[in-house]
Amino acid sequence: MLIVDAHEDIAWNMITFGRDYTRPASETRRLEAGGETPAQNGDTLLGWRDYQQGQVALIFATLFAAPAHRKEYPAETQVYTTVEEAHRLYRAQLDLYQRLVDEHHDHFLPVETLGDLETILTAWQNTAAPTESAKADQPAKESAASEGPAGKPVGLVMLMEGAEGVRSPAELEEWYTGGLRLIGPAWAGTRFCGGTREPGPLTAEGHALLEGMAQFGFILDLSHMDEKAALQALDVYPGSIVATHANALALLKGSDSNRHLSDRVLQGLLERDGISGVVAYNGFLRADWKRGDRRDLVGLRQVAAQIDYICQMAGDARHVGLGSDFDGGFGWQSVPAEINTIADLQKLAPLLEEMGYTQADIAAILGENWIARLRATLPGSM
């Protein structure tokens, strides 16, 4: 079954830590061992070979920079203090993705139109999944694989996380033409709305941003938006609405963080035919888990429980997907014990089957729900 991962901070990692995602995760870990990068961001969970092993056909690749007052890592360079600084950082990341595609078009391709999407899906669906013998032989082949492609291109759907890079709604057309397809107005609080640990409603600028986004058919991402702002957006935004990487607050007993989706927001999202991507980060699966705790205190069953909670609320399996947020400020040390790389998200399939989900349900959860949303929103051409 194909996997679509709706949230990966690829450009942020490439610039901040110099990571090369054409390499296997194992090679990046070997090169970074003993250095500052894993100490700050954890050991990587991502790499092109790992996408191949896990049948990860599409990722939502983010543009992300943090406000300077929320800088978390000494090496972090993607921080801003003004709107102009944010704009430059976000534009540079979009340009970086273009260079990644230009230089490694056999590894990564942009997904901006329906034609782009079908090109990626055709490549993956026309090639059988690796056999068990091929998987067993993989370690011996990793060094050779890093020298050249031996798989399918991974599609990149551009997502802006935190909209401070948009100086005014007037430039939304430029962003859309440049390939951006989803916008999340918040990370921390922004001039558009409240965000994580910085609550608040939509502002006048936030309403103007949503009006401009609707004109071009951007998908609105509620992730990180404060509850009040998210509920307002659900009422006023006429276009497609999702939460690419956000878990249900109801399963995180003891947490009062506005980072997670309240039942009110989840119900509103479902009423708007939205999709929520479940995050496989231990701190978002168990409220009392903290950095430095044993990773085996959390398992994939807690990821499955988050998925099931949304399915039970929706009454079907058509409104939930995956939004791993892997390498987004955490790594191997902070994910469920069964996960070594992103390829291990396939281990969710048998767990969901045990819970009574059909093969069609599981395929929808792992990737088809996001694919259907892209088919419904991407333009036919540019």
C-alpha atoms as one frame of an Amber mdcrd trajectory, in Angstrom:
protein
   0.000   0.000   0.000   1.255   3.470  -0.874   1.992   5.894   1.931   1.468
   9.640   1.755   3.161  11.597   4.537   1.520  14.994   4.892   4.279  16.750
   6.808   8.078  16.690   6.504  10.411  19.644   7.118  12.861  18.675   4.390
  14.164  22.119   3.394  14.529  23.229   7.023  16.715  20.196   7.729  18.774
  20.589   4.557  19.618  24.200   5.409  19.883  23.931   9.196  21.788  20.657
   9.441  23.057  20.037   5.909  21.118  16.792   5.562  21.029  15.077   2.172
  17.783  13.185   1.727  18.955  11.399  -1.389  20.944   9.251   1.059  19.512
   6.372   3.113  18.766   7.287   6.721  21.446   4.820   7.832  24.118   6.688
   5.875  23.058  10.054   7.299  23.190   8.601  10.806  26.681   7.224  10.184
  27.924  10.591   8.936  26.314  12.530  11.801  27.282  10.136  14.611  28.852
  11.944  17.560  28.040  15.380  16.166  25.719  18.180  17.197  22.919  17.417
  14.737  21.574  14.241  16.390  22.082  15.858  19.797  19.789  18.712  18.749
  17.376  17.124  16.282  17.706  13.391  16.922  18.831  10.735  14.460  17.143
  11.097  11.096  14.140   8.968  10.177  14.106   9.893   6.498  15.979   9.068
   3.322  15.197   8.260  -0.303  15.973   4.570   0.052  13.687   4.452   3.098
  10.890   6.046   1.077  11.337   3.235  -1.445  11.250   0.496   1.194   8.167
   1.985   2.823   6.314   2.689  -0.437   6.220   6.397   0.466   5.133   7.879
  -2.848   4.240  11.423  -1.782   5.284  13.827   0.937   4.031  17.275   1.805
   7.332  19.149   1.931   7.228  22.249   4.090   8.486  25.772   3.974   9.158
  26.572   7.617  10.954  29.206   9.662  10.434  30.127  13.305  10.085  33.529
  14.941  13.346  34.432  16.659  11.774  34.332  20.117  10.987  30.634  19.602
  14.457  29.563  18.421  15.166  26.116  19.862  18.563  25.013  18.509  21.937
  26.779  18.598  22.515  25.868  14.944  19.099  27.111  13.846  19.411  29.704
  11.090  15.828  29.631   9.808  14.507  32.263  12.213  13.086  35.716  11.551
  12.271  38.916  13.374  10.452  40.764  10.552   8.028  39.879   7.784  10.701
  40.669   5.193  13.131  38.262   6.843  10.454  35.576   6.912   9.711  36.171
   3.241  13.368  35.748   2.274  13.700  32.520   4.259  10.552  30.971   2.830
  11.466  31.958  -0.723  14.943  30.464  -0.276  13.407  27.168   0.845  11.075
  27.089  -2.148  14.104  27.706  -4.382  15.950  24.905  -2.592  13.200  22.441
  -3.457  13.438  23.522  -7.086  17.189  22.858  -7.075  16.613  19.486  -5.386
  14.235  18.520  -8.189  16.506  19.888 -10.919  19.573  18.071  -9.616  17.837
  14.848  -8.542  14.776  14.580 -10.794  15.064  10.798 -10.700  14.648  10.945
  -6.904  12.121  13.768  -6.424   9.488  15.461  -8.587   7.194  18.410  -7.805
   3.456  17.819  -7.588   1.681  20.994  -8.659  -0.998  19.712 -11.059  -3.193
  16.668 -11.570  -0.827  15.567 -14.303   2.124  15.688 -11.898   0.178  13.621
  -9.376  -0.768  10.973 -11.915   2.831  10.769 -13.139   3.986   9.891  -9.620
   1.158   7.440  -8.979   1.647   5.704 -12.304   5.352   5.224 -11.562   4.575
   3.624  -8.198   1.567   1.577  -9.216   3.312   0.114 -12.251   6.187  -1.241
 -10.187   5.730  -4.089  -7.759   6.640  -3.611  -4.128  10.063  -4.996  -3.137
  10.105  -8.736  -2.545  11.094 -10.108   0.842  14.377 -11.329  -0.633  15.073
  -7.866  -2.017  14.363  -6.330   1.383  16.700  -8.824   3.053  19.432  -7.945
   0.585  18.939  -4.204   1.054  21.733  -3.433   3.562  24.359  -4.730   1.143
  22.925  -2.533  -1.589  22.556   0.733   0.318  25.954   2.119  -0.598  25.354
   1.362  -4.236  21.833   2.802  -4.059  23.165   6.089  -2.736  25.238   6.435
  -5.907  22.234   6.339  -8.239  18.497   5.719  -8.438  17.022   2.250  -8.276
  13.414   3.089  -7.534  10.595   5.527  -8.124  10.560   9.326  -7.795   8.944
  10.712  -4.661   6.406  13.476  -5.210   6.778  16.759  -3.321   3.646  18.765
  -2.494   4.580  22.234  -1.216   3.153  23.300   2.161   3.820  26.591   3.976
   3.856  26.139   7.755   3.306  29.508   9.381   2.307  32.151   6.846   4.602
  35.004   7.876   6.418  34.487   4.568   3.391  35.956   2.799   3.889  39.705
   2.951   0.384  40.459   1.699  -2.514  38.603   0.032  -1.534  40.318  -3.212
   1.464  37.998  -3.590  -0.498  34.763  -3.125  -0.701  34.366  -6.895   3.111
  34.408  -7.034   3.317  31.708  -4.364   0.736  29.560  -6.144   2.500  29.916
  -9.481   5.711  28.937  -7.689   4.186  25.618  -6.672   2.761  26.216  -3.184
  -0.501  24.325  -2.628  -1.212  24.376   1.130  -0.877  27.146   3.705  -1.036
  26.856   7.488  -1.440  30.386   8.895   0.141  29.492  12.244   3.049  27.751
  13.903   3.488  29.979  16.886   1.171  32.959  16.939   1.417  35.040  13.777
  -0.046  38.307  12.635  -2.844  36.211  11.131  -3.987  34.224  14.183  -3.052
  32.547  17.426  -0.875  29.470  17.349   0.914  26.934  19.514   1.426  28.284
  23.061   0.311  31.715  21.808  -3.510  31.691  21.706  -5.758  34.103  19.879
  -8.446  34.399  17.197  -8.176  35.230  13.531  -7.106  38.826  13.030  -8.236
  41.192  10.283  -5.088  40.205   8.390  -5.971  36.568   8.951  -9.400  37.017
   7.395  -7.802  38.807   4.436  -5.289  35.972   4.027  -8.061  33.364   3.928
 -10.023  35.401   1.390  -6.959  35.593  -0.842  -6.170  31.893  -0.432  -9.697
  30.957  -1.494  -9.325  32.815  -4.778  -6.498  30.488  -5.842  -7.761  27.241
  -4.332  -5.125  26.835  -1.617  -5.799  24.077   0.888  -6.017  25.541   4.397
  -3.998  23.680   7.058  -5.376  24.097  10.592  -2.311  22.521  12.245  -0.896
  24.723  15.017  -3.840  27.156  14.870  -5.344  28.054  18.230  -8.789  26.532
  18.791 -10.585  29.873  18.532  -8.871  30.710  15.241  -9.429  27.207  13.844
 -13.152  27.315  14.620 -13.445  30.695  12.950 -11.580  29.425   9.889 -13.894
  26.413   9.664 -16.830  28.817   9.543 -15.491  31.247   6.952 -13.040  29.459
   4.650 -14.906  28.192   1.568 -12.121  25.986   0.225 -10.638  22.657   1.267
  -9.555  22.380   4.912  -7.219  19.807   6.498  -4.932  19.407   9.498  -1.764
  17.924   8.041  -0.140  16.976  11.349  -2.235  17.169  14.502  -3.463  14.606
  17.032  -6.657  14.376  19.058  -6.442  16.165  22.402  -9.004  13.796  23.927
  -6.483  10.925  23.953  -3.787  13.011  25.632  -5.024  12.979  29.209  -3.441
  15.693  31.296  -2.559  17.914  28.335  -4.139  21.306  27.883  -1.932  22.267
  24.936  -3.617  24.167  22.132  -1.273  22.310  19.749  -3.669  19.344  19.641
  -7.136  19.170  18.099 -10.035  19.549  20.492 -13.179  17.566  19.792 -14.868
  20.799  18.717 -12.234  21.405  16.051 -12.169  17.769  14.977 -15.955  17.691
  14.623 -15.879  20.899  12.624 -13.144  19.507  10.404 -15.180  16.375   9.748
 -18.282  18.420   8.971 -16.192  20.217   6.350 -15.029  16.880   4.879 -11.520
  17.517   6.182  -8.627  15.137   6.817  -6.352  15.007   9.849  -2.816  13.617
   9.632  -1.728  11.727  12.753   1.714  12.601  14.143   3.983   9.717  15.183
   5.855  11.678  17.881   5.882  10.196  21.364   5.118  13.504  23.045   1.964
  13.794  20.936   0.931  10.195  21.676   1.404  10.185  25.445   1.060  13.466
  27.336   3.509  12.557  30.099   6.290  11.462  27.722   9.213  13.894  27.555
  12.533  14.137  25.756  15.031  11.702  27.212  12.385   9.172  28.263  12.663
   5.641  26.903  11.181   5.365  23.427   9.648   1.979  24.234   7.197   3.676
  26.595   5.188   4.452  23.452   4.211   2.073  20.653   2.561   2.072  17.265
  -0.678   0.991  18.936  -0.951   4.537  20.238  -0.650   5.829  16.668  -3.368
   3.360  15.680  -5.492   4.580  18.608  -5.272   8.164  17.331  -6.310   6.978
  13.877  -9.192   4.961  15.322 -10.440   7.874  17.424 -10.897  10.031  14.336
 -12.449   7.171  12.371 -14.946   6.490  15.156 -15.888  10.160  15.314 -16.244
  10.322  11.526 -18.045   7.008  11.179 -15.674   5.982   8.401 -11.976   5.723
   7.504 -12.017   8.537   4.925 -10.981  11.482   7.086  -7.643  10.505   8.588
  -4.150  10.002   7.238  -0.520  10.272   8.261   1.423  13.450   8.943   4.526
  12.112  10.639   6.432  15.396  11.185   9.559  13.187  11.172  12.835  15.125
  11.552  10.744  18.152  12.546  12.616  18.935  15.747  12.837  15.280  16.821
  14.246  12.018  15.497  14.572   8.286  16.128  14.920   8.776  19.878  11.416
  10.281  20.101   9.198   7.954  18.075   7.432   4.663  18.900   9.713   1.732
  19.588   8.746  -0.189  16.432   9.940   2.624  14.154  13.490   2.731  12.847
  12.772   4.805   9.724   9.729   6.086   7.893   9.525   2.716   6.118   8.181
   1.234   9.355   4.923   3.172   9.094   3.842   0.171   7.004   3.690  -1.725
  10.306   0.461   0.138  11.024  -1.360  -2.007   8.449  -1.499  -5.258  10.483
  -2.382  -3.345  13.657  -5.324  -1.681  11.933  -6.377  -4.999  10.445  -6.453
  -6.501  13.953  -8.751  -3.640  14.949 -11.225  -4.607  12.239 -10.261  -2.248
   9.448 -10.601  -3.584   5.910  -7.838  -3.495   3.334  -9.641  -0.639   1.578
  -9.842   1.272   4.880  -6.137   0.753   5.544  -5.167   1.857   2.046  -7.267
   4.997   2.546  -5.609   5.781   5.882  -2.053   5.184   4.710  -2.347   7.289
   1.578  -5.506   7.204  -0.508  -7.320   9.843   1.549  -4.592  12.395   0.880
  -4.431  11.352  -2.772  -8.189  11.837  -3.141  -7.923  15.303  -1.597  -5.149
  16.266  -4.009  -7.174  14.973  -6.951 -10.064  17.171  -5.817  -7.989  20.340
  -5.386  -4.978  20.371  -7.709  -5.357  22.293 -10.966  -5.519  20.416 -14.249
  -2.632  22.459 -15.611  -0.617  25.605 -15.022
